[in-house]
Amino acid sequence: MRFSCLCEKEVININDCRYLGHVSDVEFEEKNGHICSIIVPGPGKYLGCFCRDFEFVIPWCNIVRIGPDIILVNLVDGEMKKKI
């Protein structure tokens, strides 16, 4: 799978069925190239677009399934937000 295909998929949290957004970036280990986590921008404060306070950093182990159009993740509210 290419990174561009991953970015087109919607990310959904299965705990509360909340739409988190689309993948904007990935973190990976430099030594072996394994993906550590995916990064999804948080909601914007002004008109839903500007001034984001945080981003969702989703560990690869919390991804339940990658389907043809969505990515299902299993996250608890406190463990997914990271200050920008």
N, C-alpha and C positions, 0 to 999 in steps of 0.2 A: 504494500500500500504506500502511495506517495503522500508526502506531507500536505500537498494541495488538496488531496481527497479528504484527508483528516480534518482540514480546516472548514470544509463545507458541511460537516455533520453537526447537528444540534446536540448539546450535552444536557442530559436530564438526570436529576438526582432521584433515585428510586425510593428514598426514605420519605420524601414529602412531595414527590412528583413535580418538582419545581424545575422550570427551564432555566439553565444557568448561562447559556450563550453558545458561542462557537469557539473552537480552539484557535488561539492566536500564536502559541509558541509551545515548544517542548523543552524539557531539561533532560540531558543525558550524561552518562558517565564518560569521561574522556578516555579512560584506559581501555574499555571494552566496547563502547558505543551503545550500551543498553539504555533504553529510555527509562528515566526515573519518574517523571511526572509530565502531565500536560497542564498548560496554563490557559485559563479562560478569563477575559477581562470582566471585572465586576460591573454592576449597573452604574450609569452616569448620573450625576447629581442634577445637572442643569439640562432640562429638556431630554433627559434620558441618554444624552450623548457625550457630554463634556465633564471634565473634572472627576475622574474616577478615584475613589479613596482606597480601593483594594482590588486584588485580583484573586481568583480561585486557583490555588495550586493543588492539583488533584494527583496524588500518588498513583503510579501505574498499577499497584496492587489493588486499588479501590475501583478500578474499571471492571464492571461486571460483564459487559458485552459491547462489541462494536458491530453495529448492524449496517445495512446499506444506506441509511439516512440519519441514524442517531447513535449516540454513544451513551450507554447507561452506566451510571456511577453510583456507588454506595458510600455516602458521606454523612457524617454528623456535622451539624452547623459550626461548632467551634474549631474543627480541625481543618477547614478548607479555606479560610480567609487569610490572606497575607497582605500586610501593608505595602503600599507602593513607595 
